[in-house]
Amino acid sequence: MSRVCELSGKGPMSGNNVSHANNKTKRRFLPNLNDVTLQSETLGRGVKLRISASALRTVDHRGGLDAYLAKAKDVELSDKALKIKKEIAKASA
């Protein structure tokens, strides 16, 4: 299972641990991923996704999964999220 958010595309970043003596060692910053079920009003069912905590806050801010996917760029979305976006567009049309 890859450590990439299905909605925002956020993945691991690299950086350094810096000690008090200013020694630097490589480390990875992993995104805070959570398994959540988001409700789609258009589809009338829940959708299971693995998304970051920041993406979950953004979904709430934009007014739900349908509104988030309508504004989201296709490049950032996973294959599963793209499929859901197309289903929502088809159901609303």
Secondary structure, DSSP 8 states (H G I E B T S, - for coil): -----TTT----EEEEEE-TT--EEEEEE---EEEEEEEETTTTEEEEEEEEHHHHHHHHHHTSHHHHHHHS-TTTS-HHHHHHHHHHHHHH-
